[in-house]
Amino acid sequence: MLHARFASAVCALGSVALLTVSASAADAGKTTITFTKDVAPIFQAKCEECHRAGTGAPMSLVTYEEVRPWAKSIKQRVATRNMPPWHIDKTSGIQHFANDRSLTDDQIATIVKWVDEGAVKGDPKDMPAPKQWPDGEGWVLAKQFGEPGIVLKSEDYTMPAHGQDVWFKPLTAVNITEPRWVRAVEIRPGTAKGRKIMHHVLARLQQEEPGVAPGAPDDASGGGANNGPGLLMEWAIGKNYDIYRENAGKLLLPGSHIWWELHLHAVGEEIRDHAELAVYFYPKGQEPKYRTRLMLFTGMSQQNRGLDIPPNSIAETVGYTQLRSAARLENYQPHMHLRGKAMSMEAIYPDGRVEMLSYVDKFNFNWMNNYIYADDAAPVLPKGTIIKITAWYDNTTANPHNPDPNQWVGFGDRTVDEMSHAWVNVTNISDEDYREWLSKHRPARPGFDRTALQQQ
């Protein structure tokens, strides 16, 4: 049972369980593992995005001289799979992601063996060419899409050195004169220091949708206006951008505004900063077939009243959302606070069968990871499918992030409160599109039989 698996994981908290590396991986070959030839390519592929100069990471892992003092710590962090942060359970659900930054068993074995052998530098000629990263003024997606079509900035806010959390909600006009389709969006704090105080940033899209009454549900997935086109993107540590799949996107209309929400917290020094949003458009006149909406799939019943965590306890909540049309789910981004420990997303099909889509068994509040499904793995679901979100919370002393296990915890926006939902980009499709996909899609996910679905 999933609950039993989670309870077992909670009992193991506080102990260091090093990954057991297979002898074949750790001992493959007789040559010495070196930084320049074997380790640097791994760091470039999986670590440098965060661990380089000008980022929020505590150290750079680009050169041997920068890495060597941290060798033993690196071994411990990668062997326990704490770094890079990737908290999906690798034994259940979908396992193919477009942005997978986790290390393979062989990569972990290479790093562990390198440290055990003395962290040898190796021949400088073996060092791969430096990876080119955007500087503090550049955008990550510019390399793929060119410079953004527009960049929107919130007003600045000065966060004092000490004080309660703040939710800053300014409004910014989107200055476009004609409808434009969006292929990608990217959010960042305005400065490196700003990353210290920003817990998350929401960019809500306010615009009048033709034929939709204000506040009415305008999507096919069960949410209201604020959960459909009303939310353009959510930024948090671990998620910097959204890229929409081929022939899909979001629509910006003239007269629209971005209603920001910057959740800010004090860090012991006064910092003034703002949030920035880069929007990458499709070429003028190019209109994708599908419209993608960022949905909030709740993990609570009875709305907020379903979250009530007693002191010194482990709790569970469940929430359901029914798809009003066939749809493709593009990603999975669980969101909880300090007591959150695990969250699963399941699909309950119209015929009653259940499929585990994704299960984060080691949720970490410090990393709001966004798991973007690979093109051949993104779940495509029929109309009437129910999305089930189950969340688990650890309000005990075994949770090292728990500020006070003797407190009752309920729903709230503050970090010391709790919440439970998953941010999921949903692309609605027609029933005909679904049947066509079902007849052609290969391969099926392991252990999942589509025969019954083909008869729907």
C-alpha positions in Angstrom: 0.0 0.0 0.0 1.2 3.5 -0.8 0.3 4.7 2.7 2.4 1.9 4.2 5.3 2.8 2.0 5.1 6.4 3.1 4.9 5.5 6.8 8.0 3.4 6.4 9.9 6.3 4.8 8.8 8.6 7.7 10.2 6.1 10.2 13.5 6.2 8.4 13.8 10.0 8.7 16.9 11.2 10.6 19.1 8.3 9.6 21.5 8.4 6.7 20.9 5.5 4.3 23.7 5.6 1.8 22.8 4.3 -1.6 24.2 0.8 -2.2 26.2 1.0 -5.5 26.4 -2.1 -7.5 29.9 -3.6 -7.7 29.7 -3.8 -11.4 29.0 0.0 -11.6 31.5 1.0 -8.9 34.3 -1.2 -10.1 33.9 -1.1 -13.8 37.3 -0.7 -15.4 40.7 -0.5 -13.8 41.6 3.0 -14.7 41.5 5.8 -12.1 38.4 8.0 -12.1 39.4 11.7 -12.7 37.6 15.0 -12.4 38.5 16.3 -15.9 37.5 13.1 -17.8 34.7 11.5 -15.8 33.2 13.9 -13.2 33.2 17.3 -14.9 30.8 16.1 -17.7 28.3 14.9 -15.0 28.5 18.2 -13.2 28.0 20.1 -16.4 24.9 18.1 -17.3 23.3 17.9 -13.9 24.7 20.4 -11.4 26.0 23.6 -13.0 22.5 25.0 -13.8 22.4 25.9 -10.1 26.0 25.5 -8.9 27.9 28.3 -10.7 28.8 31.9 -10.1 25.9 34.3 -9.8 23.3 31.7 -8.7 21.7 31.0 -5.3 23.7 27.9 -4.7 26.3 28.0 -1.8 29.2 27.0 -4.0 30.2 26.7 -7.7 31.0 23.3 -9.1 32.5 24.3 -12.4 36.3 23.9 -11.9 38.3 21.3 -10.0 39.6 24.0 -7.7 36.0 24.9 -6.8 34.9 21.3 -6.4 37.8 19.7 -4.5 37.1 21.2 -1.0 33.6 19.8 -1.2 34.4 16.3 -2.4 33.4 14.4 0.7 30.2 16.4 1.1 29.3 15.9 -2.5 29.8 12.1 -2.2 27.4 12.0 0.8 24.8 14.2 -0.9 24.7 12.3 -4.2 24.9 8.8 -2.6 21.8 9.6 -0.6 20.1 11.1 -3.6 19.7 14.5 -1.9 21.4 16.2 -4.8 20.5 17.0 -7.4 17.0 17.6 -6.0 14.7 15.1 -7.7 12.1 13.6 -5.4 10.0 11.4 -7.7 9.7 7.8 -6.6 11.6 5.8 -9.2 9.6 2.6 -8.7 6.1 3.8 -9.6 4.3 6.0 -12.1 5.7 7.7 -15.2 9.5 7.8 -15.3 10.3 9.8 -18.5 10.7 13.5 -18.0 12.0 16.2 -20.4 13.8 18.0 -17.5 15.1 15.0 -15.5 18.2 16.2 -13.6 18.5 13.1 -11.4 21.7 11.1 -11.5 21.8 7.5 -12.8 23.2 4.7 -10.7 26.4 4.7 -12.9 26.8 8.5 -12.5 26.5 8.2 -8.7 29.0 5.3 -8.7 31.5 7.3 -10.7 31.3 10.3 -8.3 31.6 8.0 -5.2 34.5 6.1 -6.7 36.3 9.3 -7.6 36.1 10.6 -4.0 37.1 7.3 -2.6 40.2 7.2 -4.8 41.3 10.6 -3.6 39.4 13.0 -5.9 42.1 13.1 -8.5 42.1 16.0 -10.9 43.4 14.3 -14.1 44.8 15.6 -17.4 43.6 19.2 -18.1 43.4 18.2 -21.7 40.5 15.9 -20.8 38.4 18.7 -19.4 35.3 19.4 -21.5 34.8 22.9 -23.0 33.1 25.2 -20.5 29.3 25.1 -20.7 27.9 28.5 -21.7 25.3 29.8 -19.3 23.4 33.1 -19.5 24.7 35.7 -17.2 22.6 37.5 -14.6 21.0 39.6 -17.3 20.2 36.7 -19.7 17.2 34.4 -20.0 17.6 30.6 -19.9 15.2 30.1 -22.8 16.7 32.7 -25.1 19.1 30.1 -26.5 16.2 28.0 -27.6 13.6 30.6 -28.7 15.7 33.8 -29.1 15.1 36.9 -27.0 11.6 37.1 -25.4 8.9 39.0 -27.2 8.1 41.1 -24.1 9.5 41.3 -20.6 7.2 42.4 -17.8 8.3 43.6 -14.4 6.5 43.9 -11.1 6.9 47.0 -8.9 9.8 46.8 -6.4 9.2 45.9 -2.8 11.5 46.4 0.1 11.5 43.5 2.5 12.7 44.4 6.0 15.4 42.4 7.7 12.9 41.0 10.2 9.1 40.6 10.1 6.2 38.5 9.1 5.7 37.0 5.6 4.4 39.4 3.0 2.2 38.8 -0.1 2.8 41.7 -2.5 0.2 41.9 -5.3 0.9 44.7 -7.8 -0.7 44.9 -11.3 1.3 45.3 -14.5 -0.2 46.0 -18.0 0.6 43.7 -20.9 1.2 46.1 -23.7 0.1 44.2 -26.9 -2.2 45.5 -29.6 -3.4 42.2 -31.0 -3.9 38.6 -29.8 -0.7 36.7 -29.5 -0.1 33.0 -28.8 2.6 32.1 -26.2 5.0 29.2 -26.7 6.9 29.6 -23.4 7.2 31.7 -20.3 10.0 32.3 -17.8 10.1 34.0 -14.4 13.0 35.1 -12.2 13.7 37.5 -9.3 15.2 40.7 -10.5 18.5 40.1 -8.6 20.4 37.3 -7.1 19.6 38.7 -3.6 15.9 38.6 -4.5 16.1 34.8 -4.5 16.7 34.9 -0.8 13.4 36.5 0.0 11.1 35.1 -2.6 9.2 31.9 -1.6 7.2 31.9 -4.8 5.8 34.2 -7.5 2.5 33.9 -9.2 1.8 35.6 -12.5 -2.0 35.7 -12.9 -3.4 36.7 -16.2 -6.3 39.0 -16.1 -8.2 39.4 -19.4 -11.7 39.3 -20.7 -12.3 36.0 -22.5 -14.9 36.3 -25.3 -18.1 34.4 -24.4 -17.0 33.8 -20.8 -18.8 35.5 -17.9 -16.3 37.0 -15.3 -15.5 34.4 -12.7 -17.2 31.5 -14.5 -15.3 28.3 -15.3 -13.9 28.6 -18.8 -11.9 25.5 -19.0 -12.8 21.8 -19.5 -11.0 20.5 -16.4 -13.2 21.6 -13.5 -11.4 24.8 -12.4 -12.6 28.4 -12.3 -11.3 31.4 -14.3 -8.4 31.9 -11.9 -7.3 28.4 -12.5 -7.6 28.4 -16.3 -6.1 31.2 -18.4 -6.1 33.3 -15.2 -2.7 31.8 -14.1 0.1 32.2 -16.6 2.8 30.7 -14.5 4.0 30.0 -10.9 7.7 30.4 -10.1 9.5 28.7 -7.1 12.9 27.4 -6.4 13.2 24.4 -8.7 10.9 25.8 -11.4 12.0 28.6 -13.7 10.0 28.2 -16.9 7.2 26.5 -18.8 7.5 25.4 -22.4 4.3 24.4 -24.2 4.3 21.3 -26.3 4.3 21.5 -30.1 1.0 22.9 -31.5 -0.1 24.1 -28.0 0.2 27.4 -26.2 -1.5 30.1 -24.1 -3.3 33.1 -25.5 -2.7 36.7 -24.5 -5.3 39.3 -25.5 -5.0 43.1 -25.8 -5.9 45.0 -22.6 -4.7 42.1 -20.4 -2.8 42.6 -17.1 -0.5 40.5 -14.9 -1.7 40.4 -11.3 1.4 39.4 -9.4 1.7 37.6 -6.1 5.1 37.7 -4.6 5.4 35.7 -1.4 8.3 37.3 0.5 9.9 36.4 3.8 12.5 38.1 5.9 16.1 36.7 5.9 18.0 39.0 8.3 18.9 41.8 5.9 16.9 44.4 4.1 16.4 43.5 0.4 14.6 45.4 -2.3 13.6 43.5 -5.5 10.9 42.7 -8.0 9.9 39.8 -10.2 10.4 39.6 -14.0 8.4 37.6 -16.6 9.7 36.8 -20.1 7.1 35.9 -22.7 8.1 34.0 -25.9 5.6 34.2 -28.7 4.7 32.1 -31.6 5.4 33.9 -34.9 2.6 36.3 -35.8 -0.2 34.5 -37.6 0.8 31.1 -36.3 -2.0 29.7 -34.2 -1.5 26.5 -32.3 -4.3 23.9 -32.4 -4.5 23.5 -28.6 -4.7 25.8 -25.7 -2.9 24.9 -22.5 -4.1 26.1 -19.0 -2.3 25.9 -15.7 -4.6 24.1 -13.3 -4.6 23.7 -9.6 -5.6 20.1 -8.7 -6.4 20.2 -5.0 -5.3 17.6 -2.5 -8.1 18.4 0.0 -11.8 17.5 0.3 -14.4 20.0 1.5 -12.1 22.7 0.2 -9.9 24.2 2.9 -11.9 22.6 5.7 -10.4 19.2 4.8 -7.0 20.1 6.2 -6.6 19.6 10.0 -3.4 18.1 11.3 -3.2 17.3 15.0 0.0 17.8 17.0 2.6 15.0 16.9 0.8 13.1 14.1 1.0 12.0 10.5 -2.0 13.0 8.4 -3.4 12.3 5.0 -5.7 14.3 2.7 -7.3 13.4 -0.6 -8.9 15.6 -3.3 -10.6 14.9 -6.6 -11.0 16.8 -9.8 -13.0 15.5 -12.8 -11.8 16.3 -16.4 -14.7 17.8 -18.4 -13.0 16.9 -21.7 -10.2 14.7 -22.9 -6.9 16.2 -22.0 -3.1 15.7 -21.9 -1.3 16.5 -18.6 2.0 18.2 -19.4 3.7 18.2 -16.0 3.4 17.5 -12.3 4.4 20.0 -9.6 3.3 19.2 -6.0 3.0 22.0 -3.6 2.9 21.8 0.2 4.7 23.5 3.1 7.0 22.5 6.0 4.9 19.5 7.1 4.4 18.1 3.6 6.2 14.8 3.1 4.7 13.1 0.0 2.1 13.5 -2.7 0.7 11.3 -5.4 -1.3 12.0 -8.6 -3.5 9.2 -9.9 -6.0 8.9 -12.8 -9.3 7.1 -12.1 -10.6 6.2 -15.5 -14.4 6.3 -16.4 -14.5 2.5 -16.1 -13.1 2.6 -12.6 -9.5 1.5 -13.2 -6.8 3.4 -11.5 -3.3 4.4 -12.8 -0.6 5.9 -10.7 0.8 8.9 -12.8 3.4 10.3 -10.4 4.4 9.9 -6.8 6.8 12.2 -5.0 7.8 10.2 -1.9 10.4 12.6 -0.5 8.8 16.1 -0.8 11.1 18.9 0.2 9.7 22.4 0.8 13.0 24.0 -0.2 12.7 22.6 -3.7 9.4 23.0 -5.6 10.4 20.7 -8.4 8.4 20.7 -11.6 8.4 17.3 -13.3 7.8 17.9 -17.1 6.7 14.7 -18.8 8.6 13.7 -21.9 6.6 13.9 -25.2 6.1 10.1 -25.3 5.2 9.8 -21.7 2.7 12.6 -21.0 -0.6 11.0 -19.9 -3.5 11.6 -22.3 -6.8 10.9 -20.6 -10.4 10.5 -21.7 -13.3 12.8 -20.7 -14.6 12.0 -17.3 -11.3 10.8 -15.8 -10.9 11.8 -12.2 -7.6 13.2 -11.0 -6.9 12.0 -7.5 -4.4 13.9 -5.4 -3.3 12.3 -2.1 -1.0 14.2 0.3 0.8 13.1 3.5 2.1 15.3 6.3 4.5 14.7 9.1 3.8 16.9 12.1 6.2 15.0 14.4 9.7 15.5 15.8 11.0 13.1 13.1 10.4 15.9 10.5 13.6 18.1 10.6 11.7 21.0 9.0 8.9 21.1 11.5 8.9 24.4 13.4 6.7 23.1 16.3 5.2 19.5 16.3 3.0 20.5 19.3 0.9 22.8 17.2 -2.3 22.0 15.4 -1.9 22.9 11.7 -4.5 24.0 9.2 -4.8 25.5 5.8 -3.1 28.9 5.2 -0.8 30.9 3.0 1.9 31.3 5.7 4.9 29.0 5.6 4.0 27.7 9.0 0.5 26.8 7.8 -0.2 24.1 5.3 -1.7 23.6 1.9 -2.0 20.8 -0.6 -2.3 21.0 -4.4 -0.5 20.2 -7.6 0.1 22.7 -10.4 -0.5 20.9 -13.7 -0.5 22.4 -17.2 -3.6 20.8 -18.9 -4.1 20.8 -22.7 -7.7 20.0 -23.5 -8.3 17.9 -26.7 -11.4 16.6 -28.4 -12.8 13.1 -28.0 -11.8 12.5 -31.6 -8.2 13.6 -30.9 -8.2 11.3 -27.9 -9.3 8.3 -29.9 -6.7 9.0 -32.6 -4.0 9.3 -30.0 -5.1 6.1 -28.4 -4.9 4.2 -31.7 -1.4 5.4 -32.6 0.4 5.9 -29.3 3.3 3.7 -28.7 4.7 2.4 -26.5 2.1 2.0 -23.7 3.4 2.7 -20.2 4.7 -0.5 -18.5 2.0 -2.5 -16.8 -0.9 -0.5 -18.2 -3.4 -2.1 -20.6 -5.1 0.2 -23.1 -7.4 -2.4 -24.5 -10.4 -1.4 -22.5 -9.8 2.3 -23.2 -9.8 1.7 -26.9 -13.4 0.4 -26.6 -14.7 3.6 -25.0 
